[in-house]
Amino acid sequence: MIVLRPHHLLCTFAYRGKGYSPAFVANFDHYLAQLHEPGAEITLQQTNDVFCQACPQQASATHCQTEQHIQTLDSAVLATFGLETGLVYRYQDVQDHLLATMTPEKFRHCCQTCSWYEFGICEPIWCSQSQQATPVKS
């Protein structure tokens, strides 16, 4: 089981091998490969996760230097997509759900204050893919 911050669900889909440092990229690549294994399970938490381990913004084992801002990103993802902390999810099911329900408005609501947003990498990936997705049937 891999523990993720909620906003990192969006980062894992849009990630294209770039990051803060070679160590950060290597760590991200390592855990992303695990997430893509069939049946990979995750749980969401609003404290540092596996991707934070090699991030230069990490202030402690549980908090980011910009923790209040990161909490806002996490809360937006949870509320926008109806996810909860502490539950076990299949990573692929969550990604399918995000793709099926993503809109440009939802993306901007969740991500426009992210430091990576200004680079314009993520929105075209999320929004072009989500428009092609088939909604999940209940």
CNS distance restraints for C-alpha pairs under 8 A (distance, minus, plus):
assign (resid   1 and name CA) (resid  40 and name CA) 7.00 0.50 0.50
assign (resid   1 and name CA) (resid  41 and name CA) 5.01 0.50 0.50
assign (resid   1 and name CA) (resid  42 and name CA) 5.26 0.50 0.50
assign (resid   1 and name CA) (resid  43 and name CA) 7.16 0.50 0.50
assign (resid   2 and name CA) (resid  35 and name CA) 7.68 0.50 0.50
assign (resid   2 and name CA) (resid  40 and name CA) 7.98 0.50 0.50
assign (resid   2 and name CA) (resid  41 and name CA) 6.39 0.50 0.50
assign (resid   2 and name CA) (resid  42 and name CA) 4.70 0.50 0.50
assign (resid   2 and name CA) (resid  43 and name CA) 6.46 0.50 0.50
assign (resid   2 and name CA) (resid  50 and name CA) 7.43 0.50 0.50
assign (resid   3 and name CA) (resid  42 and name CA) 5.60 0.50 0.50
assign (resid   3 and name CA) (resid  43 and name CA) 5.02 0.50 0.50
assign (resid   3 and name CA) (resid  44 and name CA) 5.79 0.50 0.50
assign (resid   3 and name CA) (resid  45 and name CA) 6.79 0.50 0.50
assign (resid   3 and name CA) (resid  49 and name CA) 5.71 0.50 0.50
assign (resid   3 and name CA) (resid  50 and name CA) 6.60 0.50 0.50
assign (resid   4 and name CA) (resid   8 and name CA) 6.41 0.50 0.50
assign (resid   4 and name CA) (resid   9 and name CA) 7.35 0.50 0.50
assign (resid   4 and name CA) (resid  42 and name CA) 6.82 0.50 0.50
assign (resid   4 and name CA) (resid  43 and name CA) 6.27 0.50 0.50
assign (resid   4 and name CA) (resid  44 and name CA) 4.97 0.50 0.50
assign (resid   4 and name CA) (resid  45 and name CA) 6.14 0.50 0.50
assign (resid   4 and name CA) (resid  48 and name CA) 7.76 0.50 0.50
assign (resid   4 and name CA) (resid  49 and name CA) 5.13 0.50 0.50
assign (resid   4 and name CA) (resid  50 and name CA) 6.74 0.50 0.50
assign (resid   4 and name CA) (resid  51 and name CA) 7.74 0.50 0.50
assign (resid   5 and name CA) (resid   9 and name CA) 7.38 0.50 0.50
assign (resid   5 and name CA) (resid  44 and name CA) 5.56 0.50 0.50
assign (resid   5 and name CA) (resid  45 and name CA) 5.25 0.50 0.50
assign (resid   5 and name CA) (resid  46 and name CA) 5.44 0.50 0.50
assign (resid   5 and name CA) (resid  47 and name CA) 6.51 0.50 0.50
assign (resid   5 and name CA) (resid  48 and name CA) 6.64 0.50 0.50
assign (resid   5 and name CA) (resid  49 and name CA) 5.94 0.50 0.50
assign (resid   5 and name CA) (resid  74 and name CA) 6.54 0.50 0.50
assign (resid   6 and name CA) (resid  10 and name CA) 7.94 0.50 0.50
assign (resid   6 and name CA) (resid  44 and name CA) 5.76 0.50 0.50
assign (resid   6 and name CA) (resid  45 and name CA) 6.83 0.50 0.50
assign (resid   6 and name CA) (resid  46 and name CA) 7.03 0.50 0.50
assign (resid   6 and name CA) (resid  73 and name CA) 7.93 0.50 0.50
assign (resid   6 and name CA) (resid  74 and name CA) 4.91 0.50 0.50
assign (resid   6 and name CA) (resid  75 and name CA) 7.61 0.50 0.50
assign (resid   6 and name CA) (resid  77 and name CA) 6.06 0.50 0.50
assign (resid   6 and name CA) (resid  78 and name CA) 6.48 0.50 0.50
assign (resid   7 and name CA) (resid  11 and name CA) 6.86 0.50 0.50
assign (resid   7 and name CA) (resid  73 and name CA) 5.86 0.50 0.50
assign (resid   7 and name CA) (resid  74 and name CA) 4.84 0.50 0.50
assign (resid   7 and name CA) (resid  77 and name CA) 5.87 0.50 0.50
assign (resid   7 and name CA) (resid 110 and name CA) 7.85 0.50 0.50
assign (resid   8 and name CA) (resid  12 and name CA) 6.02 0.50 0.50
assign (resid   9 and name CA) (resid  13 and name CA) 6.92 0.50 0.50
assign (resid   9 and name CA) (resid  95 and name CA) 7.45 0.50 0.50
assign (resid  10 and name CA) (resid  14 and name CA) 6.57 0.50 0.50
assign (resid  11 and name CA) (resid  15 and name CA) 5.66 0.50 0.50
assign (resid  11 and name CA) (resid 122 and name CA) 7.89 0.50 0.50
assign (resid  12 and name CA) (resid  32 and name CA) 6.83 0.50 0.50
assign (resid  13 and name CA) (resid  95 and name CA) 7.75 0.50 0.50
assign (resid  13 and name CA) (resid 126 and name CA) 7.69 0.50 0.50
assign (resid  14 and name CA) (resid 121 and name CA) 7.47 0.50 0.50
assign (resid  14 and name CA) (resid 122 and name CA) 5.28 0.50 0.50
assign (resid  14 and name CA) (resid 125 and name CA) 6.14 0.50 0.50
assign (resid  14 and name CA) (resid 126 and name CA) 6.87 0.50 0.50
assign (resid  15 and name CA) (resid 122 and name CA) 7.85 0.50 0.50
assign (resid  17 and name CA) (resid  25 and name CA) 6.30 0.50 0.50
assign (resid  17 and name CA) (resid  29 and name CA) 7.43 0.50 0.50
assign (resid  18 and name CA) (resid  25 and name CA) 6.33 0.50 0.50
assign (resid  19 and name CA) (resid  24 and name CA) 6.19 0.50 0.50
assign (resid  19 and name CA) (resid  25 and name CA) 5.52 0.50 0.50
assign (resid  20 and name CA) (resid  24 and name CA) 6.03 0.50 0.50
assign (resid  20 and name CA) (resid  25 and name CA) 7.34 0.50 0.50
assign (resid  20 and name CA) (resid  55 and name CA) 7.00 0.50 0.50
assign (resid  20 and name CA) (resid  56 and name CA) 7.23 0.50 0.50
assign (resid  21 and name CA) (resid  25 and name CA) 6.30 0.50 0.50
assign (resid  22 and name CA) (resid  26 and name CA) 6.11 0.50 0.50
assign (resid  23 and name CA) (resid  27 and name CA) 6.15 0.50 0.50
assign (resid  23 and name CA) (resid  54 and name CA) 6.23 0.50 0.50
assign (resid  24 and name CA) (resid  28 and name CA) 6.08 0.50 0.50
assign (resid  24 and name CA) (resid  51 and name CA) 7.74 0.50 0.50
assign (resid  24 and name CA) (resid  54 and name CA) 4.84 0.50 0.50
assign (resid  24 and name CA) (resid  55 and name CA) 5.82 0.50 0.50
assign (resid  25 and name CA) (resid  29 and name CA) 5.98 0.50 0.50
assign (resid  26 and name CA) (resid  30 and name CA) 6.14 0.50 0.50
assign (resid  27 and name CA) (resid  31 and name CA) 6.43 0.50 0.50
assign (resid  27 and name CA) (resid  51 and name CA) 6.72 0.50 0.50
assign (resid  27 and name CA) (resid  53 and name CA) 7.77 0.50 0.50
assign (resid  27 and name CA) (resid  54 and name CA) 6.51 0.50 0.50
assign (resid  28 and name CA) (resid  32 and name CA) 5.89 0.50 0.50
assign (resid  28 and name CA) (resid  51 and name CA) 5.80 0.50 0.50
assign (resid  29 and name CA) (resid  33 and name CA) 6.12 0.50 0.50
assign (resid  30 and name CA) (resid  34 and name CA) 6.72 0.50 0.50
assign (resid  31 and name CA) (resid  35 and name CA) 6.26 0.50 0.50
assign (resid  31 and name CA) (resid  50 and name CA) 7.28 0.50 0.50
assign (resid  31 and name CA) (resid  51 and name CA) 7.45 0.50 0.50
assign (resid  32 and name CA) (resid  36 and name CA) 6.33 0.50 0.50
assign (resid  33 and name CA) (resid  37 and name CA) 6.67 0.50 0.50
assign (resid  34 and name CA) (resid  40 and name CA) 7.01 0.50 0.50
assign (resid  35 and name CA) (resid  40 and name CA) 5.46 0.50 0.50
assign (resid  35 and name CA) (resid  41 and name CA) 7.54 0.50 0.50
assign (resid  35 and name CA) (resid  91 and name CA) 6.52 0.50 0.50
assign (resid  36 and name CA) (resid  40 and name CA) 6.77 0.50 0.50
assign (resid  36 and name CA) (resid  91 and name CA) 7.89 0.50 0.50
assign (resid  36 and name CA) (resid  92 and name CA) 7.68 0.50 0.50
assign (resid  39 and name CA) (resid  90 and name CA) 6.14 0.50 0.50
assign (resid  39 and name CA) (resid  91 and name CA) 7.42 0.50 0.50
assign (resid  39 and name CA) (resid  92 and name CA) 7.49 0.50 0.50
assign (resid  40 and name CA) (resid  90 and name CA) 5.78 0.50 0.50
assign (resid  40 and name CA) (resid  91 and name CA) 5.77 0.50 0.50
assign (resid  40 and name CA) (resid  92 and name CA) 7.48 0.50 0.50
assign (resid  41 and name CA) (resid  88 and name CA) 6.54 0.50 0.50
assign (resid  41 and name CA) (resid  89 and name CA) 5.55 0.50 0.50
assign (resid  41 and name CA) (resid  90 and name CA) 4.43 0.50 0.50
assign (resid  41 and name CA) (resid  91 and name CA) 5.51 0.50 0.50
assign (resid  42 and name CA) (resid  88 and name CA) 5.71 0.50 0.50
assign (resid  42 and name CA) (resid  89 and name CA) 5.31 0.50 0.50
assign (resid  42 and name CA) (resid  90 and name CA) 6.13 0.50 0.50
assign (resid  42 and name CA) (resid  91 and name CA) 5.87 0.50 0.50
assign (resid  43 and name CA) (resid  85 and name CA) 6.70 0.50 0.50
assign (resid  43 and name CA) (resid  86 and name CA) 5.76 0.50 0.50
assign (resid  43 and name CA) (resid  87 and name CA) 5.57 0.50 0.50
assign (resid  43 and name CA) (resid  88 and name CA) 4.85 0.50 0.50
assign (resid  43 and name CA) (resid  89 and name CA) 6.16 0.50 0.50
assign (resid  44 and name CA) (resid  84 and name CA) 6.99 0.50 0.50
assign (resid  44 and name CA) (resid  85 and name CA) 4.59 0.50 0.50
assign (resid  44 and name CA) (resid  86 and name CA) 5.81 0.50 0.50
assign (resid  44 and name CA) (resid  87 and name CA) 6.97 0.50 0.50
assign (resid  44 and name CA) (resid  88 and name CA) 7.88 0.50 0.50
assign (resid  45 and name CA) (resid  49 and name CA) 7.72 0.50 0.50
assign (resid  45 and name CA) (resid  85 and name CA) 5.18 0.50 0.50
assign (resid  45 and name CA) (resid  86 and name CA) 6.46 0.50 0.50
assign (resid  46 and name CA) (resid  71 and name CA) 6.64 0.50 0.50
assign (resid  46 and name CA) (resid  74 and name CA) 6.60 0.50 0.50
assign (resid  46 and name CA) (resid  85 and name CA) 7.47 0.50 0.50
assign (resid  47 and name CA) (resid  62 and name CA) 5.16 0.50 0.50
assign (resid  47 and name CA) (resid  63 and name CA) 5.95 0.50 0.50
assign (resid  48 and name CA) (resid  52 and name CA) 5.61 0.50 0.50
assign (resid  48 and name CA) (resid  53 and name CA) 7.68 0.50 0.50
assign (resid  48 and name CA) (resid  58 and name CA) 7.90 0.50 0.50
assign (resid  48 and name CA) (resid  61 and name CA) 6.60 0.50 0.50
assign (resid  48 and name CA) (resid  62 and name CA) 4.71 0.50 0.50
assign (resid  48 and name CA) (resid  63 and name CA) 5.65 0.50 0.50
assign (resid  48 and name CA) (resid  64 and name CA) 6.98 0.50 0.50
assign (resid  49 and name CA) (resid  53 and name CA) 6.93 0.50 0.50
assign (resid  49 and name CA) (resid  62 and name CA) 7.85 0.50 0.50
assign (resid  51 and name CA) (resid  55 and name CA) 7.11 0.50 0.50
assign (resid  52 and name CA) (resid  57 and name CA) 7.95 0.50 0.50
assign (resid  52 and name CA) (resid  58 and name CA) 6.33 0.50 0.50
assign (resid  53 and name CA) (resid  58 and name CA) 7.34 0.50 0.50
assign (resid  53 and name CA) (resid  61 and name CA) 7.76 0.50 0.50
assign (resid  54 and name CA) (resid  58 and name CA) 7.82 0.50 0.50
assign (resid  57 and name CA) (resid  64 and name CA) 5.68 0.50 0.50
assign (resid  57 and name CA) (resid  65 and name CA) 5.40 0.50 0.50
assign (resid  57 and name CA) (resid  66 and name CA) 7.46 0.50 0.50
assign (resid  58 and name CA) (resid  63 and name CA) 6.28 0.50 0.50
assign (resid  58 and name CA) (resid  64 and name CA) 4.42 0.50 0.50
assign (resid  58 and name CA) (resid  65 and name CA) 5.81 0.50 0.50
assign (resid  59 and name CA) (resid  63 and name CA) 5.60 0.50 0.50
assign (resid  59 and name CA) (resid  64 and name CA) 4.93 0.50 0.50
assign (resid  59 and name CA) (resid  65 and name CA) 4.90 0.50 0.50
assign (resid  60 and name CA) (resid  64 and name CA) 6.80 0.50 0.50
assign (resid  63 and name CA) (resid  67 and name CA) 5.88 0.50 0.50
assign (resid  64 and name CA) (resid  70 and name CA) 7.46 0.50 0.50
assign (resid  66 and name CA) (resid  70 and name CA) 6.26 0.50 0.50
assign (resid  67 and name CA) (resid  71 and name CA) 5.97 0.50 0.50
assign (resid  68 and name CA) (resid  72 and name CA) 6.48 0.50 0.50
assign (resid  69 and name CA) (resid  73 and name CA) 6.58 0.50 0.50
assign (resid  70 and name CA) (resid  74 and name CA) 6.19 0.50 0.50
assign (resid  71 and name CA) (resid  75 and name CA) 6.00 0.50 0.50
assign (resid  72 and name CA) (resid  76 and name CA) 6.13 0.50 0.50
assign (resid  73 and name CA) (resid  77 and name CA) 6.46 0.50 0.50
assign (resid  73 and name CA) (resid 110 and name CA) 5.96 0.50 0.50
assign (resid  73 and name CA) (resid 111 and name CA) 6.86 0.50 0.50
assign (resid  73 and name CA) (resid 113 and name CA) 7.88 0.50 0.50
assign (resid  73 and name CA) (resid 114 and name CA) 7.65 0.50 0.50
assign (resid  74 and name CA) (resid  78 and name CA) 6.32 0.50 0.50
assign (resid  75 and name CA) (resid  79 and name CA) 6.08 0.50 0.50
assign (resid  76 and name CA) (resid  80 and name CA) 5.80 0.50 0.50
assign (resid  76 and name CA) (resid 109 and name CA) 7.20 0.50 0.50
assign (resid  76 and name CA) (resid 110 and name CA) 5.28 0.50 0.50
assign (resid  77 and name CA) (resid  81 and name CA) 6.00 0.50 0.50
assign (resid  77 and name CA) (resid  83 and name CA) 7.64 0.50 0.50
assign (resid  77 and name CA) (resid 110 and name CA) 5.83 0.50 0.50
assign (resid  78 and name CA) (resid  82 and name CA) 5.65 0.50 0.50
assign (resid  78 and name CA) (resid  83 and name CA) 4.73 0.50 0.50
assign (resid  78 and name CA) (resid  84 and name CA) 6.17 0.50 0.50
assign (resid  79 and name CA) (resid  83 and name CA) 6.77 0.50 0.50
assign (resid  80 and name CA) (resid 106 and name CA) 6.99 0.50 0.50
assign (resid  80 and name CA) (resid 110 and name CA) 7.74 0.50 0.50
assign (resid  81 and name CA) (resid  98 and name CA) 6.92 0.50 0.50
assign (resid  81 and name CA) (resid 101 and name CA) 7.63 0.50 0.50
assign (resid  89 and name CA) (resid  93 and name CA) 7.22 0.50 0.50
assign (resid  89 and name CA) (resid  94 and name CA) 6.90 0.50 0.50
assign (resid  90 and name CA) (resid  94 and name CA) 6.50 0.50 0.50
assign (resid  91 and name CA) (resid  95 and name CA) 6.27 0.50 0.50
assign (resid  92 and name CA) (resid  96 and name CA) 6.06 0.50 0.50
assign (resid  93 and name CA) (resid  97 and name CA) 6.16 0.50 0.50
assign (resid  94 and name CA) (resid  98 and name CA) 6.15 0.50 0.50
assign (resid  95 and name CA) (resid  99 and name CA) 6.13 0.50 0.50
assign (resid  96 and name CA) (resid 100 and name CA) 6.08 0.50 0.50
assign (resid  96 and name CA) (resid 133 and name CA) 7.96 0.50 0.50
assign (resid  96 and name CA) (resid 136 and name CA) 7.49 0.50 0.50
assign (resid  97 and name CA) (resid 101 and name CA) 6.21 0.50 0.50
assign (resid  97 and name CA) (resid 135 and name CA) 7.55 0.50 0.50
assign (resid  97 and name CA) (resid 136 and name CA) 6.47 0.50 0.50
assign (resid  98 and name CA) (resid 102 and name CA) 5.62 0.50 0.50
assign (resid  98 and name CA) (resid 130 and name CA) 7.79 0.50 0.50
assign (resid  99 and name CA) (resid 126 and name CA) 7.32 0.50 0.50
assign (resid  99 and name CA) (resid 129 and name CA) 6.83 0.50 0.50
assign (resid  99 and name CA) (resid 130 and name CA) 4.44 0.50 0.50
assign (resid  99 and name CA) (resid 131 and name CA) 7.86 0.50 0.50
assign (resid  99 and name CA) (resid 133 and name CA) 5.99 0.50 0.50
assign (resid 100 and name CA) (resid 130 and name CA) 5.81 0.50 0.50
assign (resid 100 and name CA) (resid 131 and name CA) 7.71 0.50 0.50
assign (resid 100 and name CA) (resid 133 and name CA) 5.22 0.50 0.50
assign (resid 100 and name CA) (resid 134 and name CA) 5.76 0.50 0.50
assign (resid 100 and name CA) (resid 135 and name CA) 4.52 0.50 0.50
assign (resid 100 and name CA) (resid 136 and name CA) 6.42 0.50 0.50
assign (resid 101 and name CA) (resid 130 and name CA) 7.13 0.50 0.50
assign (resid 101 and name CA) (resid 135 and name CA) 6.91 0.50 0.50
assign (resid 102 and name CA) (resid 106 and name CA) 6.10 0.50 0.50
assign (resid 102 and name CA) (resid 107 and name CA) 6.68 0.50 0.50
assign (resid 102 and name CA) (resid 126 and name CA) 7.44 0.50 0.50
assign (resid 102 and name CA) (resid 127 and name CA) 6.88 0.50 0.50
assign (resid 102 and name CA) (resid 130 and name CA) 5.65 0.50 0.50
assign (resid 102 and name CA) (resid 131 and name CA) 7.84 0.50 0.50
assign (resid 103 and name CA) (resid 107 and name CA) 6.14 0.50 0.50
assign (resid 103 and name CA) (resid 127 and name CA) 6.23 0.50 0.50
assign (resid 103 and name CA) (resid 130 and name CA) 7.07 0.50 0.50
assign (resid 103 and name CA) (resid 131 and name CA) 7.68 0.50 0.50
assign (resid 104 and name CA) (resid 108 and name CA) 6.17 0.50 0.50
assign (resid 104 and name CA) (resid 123 and name CA) 7.42 0.50 0.50
assign (resid 104 and name CA) (resid 127 and name CA) 5.82 0.50 0.50
assign (resid 105 and name CA) (resid 109 and name CA) 6.09 0.50 0.50
assign (resid 106 and name CA) (resid 110 and name CA) 6.20 0.50 0.50
assign (resid 107 and name CA) (resid 111 and name CA) 5.87 0.50 0.50
assign (resid 107 and name CA) (resid 112 and name CA) 7.65 0.50 0.50
assign (resid 107 and name CA) (resid 123 and name CA) 6.90 0.50 0.50
assign (resid 107 and name CA) (resid 126 and name CA) 7.66 0.50 0.50
assign (resid 107 and name CA) (resid 127 and name CA) 7.64 0.50 0.50
assign (resid 108 and name CA) (resid 112 and name CA) 4.86 0.50 0.50
assign (resid 108 and name CA) (resid 123 and name CA) 7.94 0.50 0.50
assign (resid 111 and name CA) (resid 117 and name CA) 6.47 0.50 0.50
assign (resid 112 and name CA) (resid 117 and name CA) 5.75 0.50 0.50
assign (resid 112 and name CA) (resid 118 and name CA) 7.97 0.50 0.50
assign (resid 113 and name CA) (resid 117 and name CA) 6.93 0.50 0.50
assign (resid 114 and name CA) (resid 118 and name CA) 7.92 0.50 0.50
assign (resid 116 and name CA) (resid 120 and name CA) 7.56 0.50 0.50
assign (resid 116 and name CA) (resid 121 and name CA) 7.75 0.50 0.50
assign (resid 117 and name CA) (resid 121 and name CA) 7.20 0.50 0.50
assign (resid 117 and name CA) (resid 122 and name CA) 6.98 0.50 0.50
assign (resid 117 and name CA) (resid 123 and name CA) 7.82 0.50 0.50
assign (resid 120 and name CA) (resid 124 and name CA) 7.40 0.50 0.50
assign (resid 121 and name CA) (resid 125 and name CA) 7.04 0.50 0.50
assign (resid 122 and name CA) (resid 126 and name CA) 6.12 0.50 0.50
assign (resid 123 and name CA) (resid 127 and name CA) 5.73 0.50 0.50
assign (resid 124 and name CA) (resid 128 and name CA) 5.66 0.50 0.50
assign (resid 125 and name CA) (resid 129 and name CA) 6.05 0.50 0.50
assign (resid 126 and name CA) (resid 130 and name CA) 5.88 0.50 0.50
assign (resid 127 and name CA) (resid 131 and name CA) 6.23 0.50 0.50
assign (resid 128 and name CA) (resid 132 and name CA) 6.85 0.50 0.50
assign (resid 129 and name CA) (resid 133 and name CA) 6.49 0.50 0.50
